[in-house]
C-alpha cells in the first residue's frame, strides 16, 4: 500500500507521537509510507529520526499538492487535514474511486457534528480511535457501526526489569498543568505521610499551566516539603519510573490517551489512577492498580497506601500490569490491527 499519514500539528504532541508510531510500524511491515507534515516543525524532525520519508508542506496550497499524489490510503490525524483530504480527493476525479481516506483521532477535542462535518464523514472510509473513550464519540455522535471504526491503542514496549526499589517512592509524571491533578497528588501525599513518614513523593514534568513554585508553596503549607522532590523535565521517563514503587495518574480531566499510564505499566509498576478519560480502560482494579474518584486526595491516598503497606500487592500488581502491556499493547499488536483495518478499504492488497 502507498500510505500517506498527514498531520499538521506544530508541536511534539501525543497526537503527533501516535501518528508517527503508526507510520513507523507500517513502514517496518513493508508498506510505502510517507508522512505529510508542516515544513520545519516537530513532526518533520521526529519522522526523520524514525527513518520515515516525509512530504513537508506549507499552508493549504502545499497540503493540497501532497494530497493530490497517487495514494492508496490517506490517514488524516487532525480535523483540518481530514477536511482538506476529502475536499481535495472529491475534486480529483481520476483518483476519487481508488483512494481510501481514514480519520484517526488521538486527541481530546470533541467530534464536531454539523452540515460540513457530515459531508466529510460520509466520504470517509473508516475511523480509528486511540481509545474506547474516543471511540464512543464515533458511535454516539456519528452513529458509525463497528465495520467503519476500530479502537487501536498506542503501543509501548514491555520492560523486562520488574523488580521494585527498596524504598517507598511514589511518582507522578506529566506536564505541570491543573488538569493533571498535581495539587490533589500533594494532598494525598500529606495523608499517606501520616502513617508512612519515610515515603518520598517525586514530581517529574516541565511547567505548562502551573508554576513549580506554586506547587512547592502548597507542599510547604501542607508540611510535607521535605518529602516531595520536584525534578522538572526528566531525560528518560522510564528510568524515572523504574525508580518508583507506585505510579500515579491523578488527572481531573482529559486523558483520552494516557501514555503515562501505559509507560508505568510497561516497567512493571502498579498504577493508582483516576476515573477519567481512557484510564478505566487501561487499569484493571485489583489486578494492575487502583481506580479512584478524581479531584479528591483521600481516595488517592488510600490507593497509594494500599501498595506501600503491602509490598507483595505492589509486586503482584506490577507484574500483572507488565503482562497486560505485553499481551495487549505491544507494537506488533498495534501494527497488525492497523494493517487489518486499512486492508478493509484497499481490496487490491488483501
N, C-alpha and C positions, 0 to 999 in steps of 0.2 A: 504494500500500500504506500502511496505517496501522501504523507500526512503533514498538514500544517497545524501546529499549535500556535495560536495567536493570543498574545496578552499585551495590553498597553499600560500596565502598571508602571509607575515611575520608581517605586520603592521595592526593596527586597522583602516583600510581604509574604505571609503564609500562602496567599493566593498564588503568587509567583513561584514559590517553592513547590507547591502542588503541581502546577503546570509543567515545570521543568522536570519534576520527578517522573511524571507520566511519559514525557517526551524521551527522557533518558532510557527508561525501561523499554519502550518500544524500539528505540534505536538499537539497544543491545539484543533485541529479539529479531533484528534483521530488517526492520521496516525503514523506508526512506523518509526520515523525519527532518522537518525544518521548523525552527522557532521564529515566528514573526513577532518582533518586539520593537519598542521605541529605541531609536538610534542613540547611543551614548548613555543609556540608563542601566540600572542594575540588572535587569533581566538579560540584557545582551551579554554583560560580563559574566554572569553566573552560567549562562548557556555555554559560553566558550570554555569555562572551567570544566564543564561536564563533557566536553568534546562534541558538542552539538553544532550543526550548521544553523546559521541564523539568516533571517531576511529582515534586516533593520529598516524601519520606515520613519518618516516624519510627517505628521499631520494626516488628515483624511485622504488626501490625494495619494500619498505614499502607501497608506494602508490598502486603498482600493487596488493599487497596482500589484501588491503582493497577493491579494485575494483573487485576482483575475487569473493567476497562473493555474496550470492544469493539475489540480489536486484530486485525489480520491476522497479524502476526508479533510474537512476544516473543523478543528476543535477550538471553539471560541471560549476563552476563560473569563471574559468580562462582558457586561451588558453592551458596552459601546462596540466592541469588536463583533459581538453576536449580531447586533443590528446591521452593521455595515456588511458583514458576511452574507446575510440573507439578501439585502438590497442589491449588493454587487452581483451575486450569482443569479438573482432573478433577472437582471439586465444583461447577463452574458448568456445568450440563448444557446450557443453551441455546447456549453458545459452544464447547463441547467439540469439536464436529466441524469447526469452521472455523478455529480459531486454530492457527498453526504455532509450536512452541517450538523455538528453535535455541540451542544452547550454544556460546559462543565461549570458547576457552581461550587466554589470553595471558600465563600466569604459570608459575612453576617448580613449583608444588605438584603432586604426582603424582596421577594418576587414582585414585579410590577405587573398589574393586570389592567390594561386599557386597550383602546382600539389598535394602536400601533403594536403593542406587545402581542396581542392575539394574532395579528398578521405575521409577526416574526415567529411566534411559537408554532403556528400552523405549517410553516415552511422549514421547520427544524426536524431532522430525522430522529434524533434521540437526545436524552439529557442524562448527565452524570452528576450525582450529588456526592460530596465528600463525606457526608454523614447522613444517617437516617433523619436527624433533626432537620437538615436542609431538605432532604427528600420528601418530607411531609408537605412541604410547600408545593412541590410538583403535584402531589395528589390532591391536596385540599384547595389550592388556589387555581391550578391549571386543569385539574381533572384528568391528569395523564394516567393511562393504565400502565401496568407493570412491564409491558413489552417495549415501552418507549423510554423508560428511565431505569437507571441502575445506581445503587449505592456502592461506591468504591472508596474505601478508606485509604488515607495516606499510609505508606509503608515505613517501617523502621526495622533496622537490623537488631536481632536479639544478641545482647552482650553475654558471652559465656561466663563471665565472672559474677557469681551470685552471692558471695559471702558479704555479710553485713559488717559495718565498722563496729568496734567495741564500745564506742561512746554513744550516748543519746544525742543524736544530731538530727534536727528536723529542718528540712529545706523547702523553700518556695522559689521557683524560677519563672521569671517573666518580667516584661517591662513594668516600670513603676507607674501604674495607671489606676485610678479609682476603681475601674471595673474589675481589676484583678484581685481585689479584696485584701490588700496588704494590711489595712487598718484592722480588719477582722482577724487576720493571722496574728497580729500583735496582741489583740485581746485574748485570743485563745492561748497564746504563749504565756501570758500572765497567769491564766488559770492553771495550766499544766505545771508551771514552775512552783506552785504552792506545794505540790506533792513530789515533784522531781526537780529539786533545786539545782541539780548538776546538769540539766539538759541545756543544749545550745540550739539556738534558732538562727538559721542562716538565710539571708535575703539576697538573691542574685538577680540582677537585671538593671538595665540602664534607665535613667529618668525619662519619663514620657509625659504623662498628665499630672504627675505629682512629684514634688521635690524630695530627695532623700532626707534632707534636714527636717522636713515636716514629720516624716516617719520616725526619725531619731528623737524628735521632741515628744512624740507620742510614747515611745519606749521609755524615755526619761520620766514622763508623767505617770506611767504605769509601774515604775520602779524596777524595770527589767533590762535597763540599758546594758548592764554588764553581761547579760546572757544572749544578746542579739548582735549579730555581726552583719553589717551591710557591705556586700562585696562588690557592688556595681556590676558592670558587664564582666562575665567570665569567659575566657577564650575557648574553653572546652566544656560544654554543658554536661557531657556525660561524666567527665572527671569530677565535676561538682556533685552530680547526682550520686555517684558511687561513694562519695564521702559521707553521705547521709544515711540514716536508718529508715526514715519515713519521708515520702514526698507528699507535698500538699498543693492542691489546686483550689484556692479559696475564692474563686471568681464569684461576683454577684450578678453577672450577666455575660452575654456573648458566648464564647467557647463553641461556636459552630463546628470548628475543628480544633481539638485540643492536642496540639503537637507535644506540649509539655507533659501531659498525662501519659501519652504513648511512650515518650522517652523515659519517664520514671519507670514504667513497667518493663521497658526493654533492658534496663540494667538490674532488674530483679528487686525492685523496691515496692512495697505496698503503698497504695495511694489513698489519702484522705481527700475527698473531693466534694464539691457542692452539687446540688441537683439543678444544674443549669446546662443549657445547650446540649452538646453531644456527650457530656460526661457520664450520664446514666447508661449510655450505650457501651462505654469503654470499661467502666469499673463494675465488677461483679461483687455486690455487697457480701461480706463474709468470706469471700474467696480471694479476691485480688486487692481488696481495700474496703473502705467505708464511704458511704454517701450521706451527706448531711445537708440540712437546710442552709441556703445562702444567707449571708449577712448577719449571722449570729455566732458569737465567739464560743459560747458554752458547748453546743453540739460539736463544733470543730475541735475543741479541746478534748472532748470525750473520745472522738475518733483517734486523735493523736495519742492520747493516754493509753488507749487500748493496746497499741503496738509497743509503746515504751515500757509498759508494765508487763508485757508478755513477749519476750524475745522469740519464743517459739512461734507465736502467731505472726510476728513480723517476718520471720524466715519463711514460714509456710506461705504467707500472703505474697511475699516477693517471688518465691518460686512459681506460684500459680500465675502471677502477673507475667513473668517471663515466658511461661509456657503458652499463655494466651497470645502473646505477641508472636511467638514462633509459629503458631498454628494459623492465625487469622490475619496478621498484619505484616507479613513478610513481603519483600519486594517481588518474589515470584508470584504470590497470590494477587498482588495489585496488577502486575503485568499481564497475567493470564486472564483476569477478569476484564481488564480494559480491552485486550485483544479480542476476546469473545464478543464483547459488546460492539466494538467497531465493525466486526465482520457481519453482524446482523444487517448492516446497511450498505455493505460493499460486496454483493453476491459473487462477483467475479473472482474473489480471492478466498472464498470459503473453503 
